[in-house]
């Protein structure tokens, strides 16, 4: 009474490979869209940030990850830490990775007169 008749569906025949291609193609297109619209620009921005943080010099004004604005007082080349002056006489050591933005860059420091005499 409550059981309806079930009818078997006929097999598709020779459409197996084209059906598989048709099922995979939307996934490939979605991945391509994600790559070009999300992943690639994010990787490019991260690379630019790494290069900018690696190129900081003494005197650059920076913003840290915590929102503190300061001036680079010293850069240790062998270390991944920099000394940032956040107020007059107040200096803190921070990791380079926590620098979020370089607000303004300074000109490279010119060597002192006594430094050039030593190199000759």
ZIFEN-V921762 format. One record per residue. RES is the residue in one small letter. PSI is psi as a letter, one per 20 degrees, with the letter a starting at -180 (* if undefined). BURIAL is b if it has 16 or more other ideal C-beta (glycine too) atoms within 10 Angstrom, else e. D_LAST is the distance of its C-alpha to the last C-alpha in whole Angstrom. Layout:
<<RES | PSI | BURIAL | D_LAST> <RES | PSI | BURIAL | D_LAST>>
//
This chain:
<<x | g | e | 107> <x | i | e | 103> <x | p | e | 102> <x | r | e | 101> <x | p | e | 101> <x | p | e | 97> <x | p | e | 97> <x | q | e | 94> <x | q | e | 92> <x | q | e | 92> <x | q | e | 88> <x | i | e | 86> <x | c | e | 86> <x | j | e | 83> <x | j | e | 81> <x | g | e | 79> <x | g | e | 76> <x | h | e | 76> <x | h | e | 77> <x | g | e | 74> <x | g | e | 71> <x | h | e | 73> <x | h | e | 72> <x | h | e | 68> <x | g | e | 67> <x | h | e | 67> <x | g | e | 65> <x | g | e | 63> <x | g | e | 63> <x | g | e | 62> <x | g | e | 59> <x | g | e | 58> <x | g | e | 58> <x | g | e | 57> <x | g | e | 54> <x | h | e | 53> <x | h | e | 54> <x | g | e | 53> <x | g | e | 51> <x | g | e | 48> <x | h | e | 47> <x | h | e | 47> <x | h | e | 44> <x | g | e | 42> <x | g | e | 42> <x | h | e | 41> <x | g | e | 38> <x | h | e | 37> <x | g | e | 37> <x | g | e | 35> <x | g | e | 33> <x | g | e | 33> <x | h | b | 33> <x | h | e | 30> <x | j | e | 28> <x | q | b | 28> <x | r | e | 25> <x | p | e | 25> <x | i | e | 28> <x | p | b | 30> <x | p | e | 34> <x | r | b | 36> <x | p | e | 39> <x | r | b | 40> <x | h | e | 43> <x | i | e | 45> <x | j | e | 45> <x | p | e | 42> <x | p | e | 40> <x | a | b | 36> <x | p | b | 33> <x | p | b | 30> <x | h | e | 28> <x | q | e | 26> <x | p | e | 26> <x | o | e | 26> <x | h | e | 24> <x | i | e | 26> <x | r | e | 29> <x | k | e | 32> <x | q | e | 32> <x | q | b | 31> <x | p | b | 31> <x | p | b | 33> <x | o | e | 34> <x | i | e | 38> <x | r | e | 39> <x | o | e | 37> <x | i | e | 36> <x | o | e | 38> <x | p | e | 35> <x | q | e | 36> <x | p | e | 35> <x | q | b | 36> <x | q | e | 36> <x | h | b | 34> <x | i | e | 38> <x | i | b | 39> <x | p | b | 37> <x | h | e | 40> <x | q | e | 38> <x | o | b | 35> <x | g | e | 37> <x | q | e | 34> <x | q | e | 30> <x | r | e | 27> <x | q | e | 24> <x | q | e | 21> <x | p | e | 19> <x | q | e | 16> <x | q | e | 13> <x | r | e | 13> <x | h | e | 11> <x | h | e | 10> <x | h | e | 9> <x | h | e | 7> <x | h | e | 5> <x | h | e | 6> <x | i | e | 4> <x | * | e | 0>>
//
